[in-house]
Amino acid sequence: MNRIVIVFAALAIAFSVSAQERKVYEHDYLVKIGDTAPEFVIKEAGGKTYNLSDLRGKVVMLQFTASWCSVCRKEMPFIESEIWIPGKKEGLVVIGIDRDEPEQTVLKFIEDIKVTYPLALDPGAEIFSLFALKEAGVTRNVIIDRDGKIIFLTRLFDEKEFGQMKSVIFAELAKKKEK
């Protein structure tokens, strides 16, 4: 009996230390502006597989989403028309990361919402949990510069913040033209 108590006590201490070591930022993010984006494997629904680091040299927008998220559905057409369509000509990469849904659901979501940027699978919300607390909500955008650094973070869909995000993205894309 004492061994069981000791094991549980050790687990409780380990859990509390790891929780204290993990800094949680605004909106339950585990990353902040200036951090290098965590590495992960992207598996597009119905498509290819690659690493986030394979996109170094490009400006990347990660949009954390899910088919059941009404705010995501509201935001996605704006991402498509105001960011993806004009930005892809400048080399922008937009990837929707669909939280914990099977591939068939994600493919139907793409068809329903009519976006042309890829949606990637995130079984168990493992990718999501690299950026935010696993129990936190979706509709989040993470903007990453050409060096892999996070330069902007959003939560939910606010028109003013969306406008700021667009400005950051297109200013970052313009830097390539200046060189």
C-alpha positions in Angstrom: 0.0 0.0 0.0 2.8 2.4 0.9 4.4 1.8 -2.5 1.2 2.9 -4.3 1.0 6.0 -2.2 4.7 6.8 -3.0 4.1 6.3 -6.7 1.1 8.5 -6.8 3.0 11.2 -4.8 5.9 11.0 -7.2 3.5 11.4 -10.2 1.8 14.3 -8.5 5.1 16.1 -8.0 6.2 15.4 -11.5 2.9 16.7 -12.9 3.1 19.9 -10.8 6.7 20.6 -11.8 6.0 20.1 -15.5 2.9 22.3 -15.3 4.9 25.0 -13.6 7.7 24.7 -16.2 5.2 25.1 -19.0 4.6 28.8 -19.4 1.1 29.6 -20.5 0.6 32.9 -22.3 -2.4 35.0 -23.3 -5.3 33.0 -24.8 -3.9 29.7 -23.5 -1.0 29.8 -25.9 2.2 27.8 -25.0 4.2 29.9 -27.6 4.7 33.6 -27.9 5.8 36.1 -30.6 9.5 35.7 -31.1 9.6 31.9 -30.4 10.7 29.5 -33.0 7.6 27.6 -34.2 7.6 24.0 -32.9 8.5 21.3 -35.4 5.8 18.9 -36.5 4.8 16.7 -39.5 2.0 18.1 -41.7 -0.2 15.5 -43.4 -2.6 17.2 -45.7 -6.1 15.7 -46.0 -6.0 13.7 -49.3 -2.5 15.0 -50.0 1.1 15.1 -49.2 3.2 14.8 -46.0 6.1 17.2 -45.0 7.7 18.9 -42.0 7.0 22.5 -41.0 10.8 23.1 -41.3 10.5 22.2 -45.0 8.7 25.5 -45.4 11.6 27.7 -44.1 12.2 30.6 -46.5 8.4 31.1 -46.8 5.9 33.0 -44.7 3.5 30.5 -43.2 0.1 30.9 -41.7 -1.2 28.1 -39.6 -5.0 28.3 -39.0 -6.2 25.9 -36.3 -9.7 24.9 -37.1 -12.4 22.2 -37.0 -15.5 21.5 -39.0 -17.8 21.9 -35.9 -16.4 25.4 -35.1 -18.8 28.1 -36.2 -16.3 30.9 -35.7 -13.8 29.0 -38.0 -16.4 28.7 -40.7 -17.0 32.5 -40.5 -13.3 33.3 -40.7 -12.2 30.8 -43.4 -13.8 32.6 -46.4 -11.9 35.8 -45.3 -8.7 33.9 -45.0 -9.3 32.5 -48.5 -10.2 35.8 -50.2 -8.1 38.3 -48.3 -5.0 36.4 -47.4 -4.6 33.1 -49.3 -5.6 34.2 -52.8 -3.5 37.4 -52.9 -0.7 36.0 -50.7 0.0 32.8 -52.5 1.2 34.8 -55.5 3.8 36.3 -53.2 4.9 32.9 -51.8 2.6 32.7 -48.7 1.8 29.2 -47.4 -1.6 28.8 -45.6 -2.3 25.5 -43.9 -5.4 24.8 -41.9 -4.8 22.4 -39.1 -8.0 20.5 -38.4 -8.3 19.5 -34.8 -8.8 15.8 -34.2 -11.2 14.9 -37.0 -11.0 11.9 -39.4 -9.8 12.5 -43.0 -13.2 12.0 -44.5 -14.7 14.7 -42.2 -11.9 17.1 -43.2 -12.3 16.5 -46.9 -16.1 17.1 -46.6 -15.3 20.3 -44.6 -13.1 21.5 -47.4 -15.8 20.9 -49.9 -18.5 22.6 -47.7 -16.5 25.7 -46.8 -15.0 25.9 -50.3 -11.4 26.9 -49.4 -8.6 26.1 -51.7 -5.7 26.2 -49.2 -4.8 22.8 -47.7 -6.2 21.4 -44.5 -4.0 19.1 -42.5 -5.0 16.3 -40.1 -4.2 16.6 -36.4 -5.2 13.3 -34.7 -5.5 13.7 -30.9 -4.8 17.5 -31.3 -1.1 16.7 -31.0 0.0 19.6 -33.3 -2.5 22.0 -31.6 -1.0 21.1 -28.2 2.4 22.2 -29.3 1.0 25.7 -29.6 -1.8 26.0 -27.0 -3.2 24.1 -24.1 -4.8 20.9 -25.5 -8.2 21.8 -23.9 -8.1 25.4 -25.3 -10.4 26.3 -28.2 -9.8 26.6 -31.9 -9.9 29.5 -34.3 -6.3 30.4 -33.8 -3.8 31.7 -36.3 -0.1 31.5 -36.0 2.0 33.5 -38.5 5.6 32.4 -39.0 8.3 34.3 -40.8 10.8 32.9 -43.3 13.2 32.0 -40.4 10.6 30.0 -38.6 9.9 32.6 -35.9 6.4 33.3 -34.7 5.5 36.9 -35.6 1.7 37.1 -34.9 -0.9 35.1 -32.9 -4.7 35.4 -32.9 -7.6 33.9 -31.1 -11.2 33.9 -32.4 -12.2 36.1 -35.3 -12.1 39.8 -34.6 -12.1 42.1 -37.6 -9.6 44.6 -36.1 -7.2 41.8 -35.2 -7.8 40.1 -38.6 -6.8 43.4 -40.2 -3.6 43.6 -38.1 -2.8 40.0 -39.0 -3.2 40.8 -42.7 -0.9 43.8 -42.3 1.8 41.7 -40.6 1.6 39.0 -43.3 1.8 41.3 -46.3 4.6 43.4 -44.7 6.5 40.2 -44.1 5.9 39.1 -47.7 7.0 42.6 -49.0 10.4 42.1 -47.2 11.4 39.6 -49.9 10.8 42.1 -52.6 13.0 44.7 -50.9 16.0 42.4 -50.9 
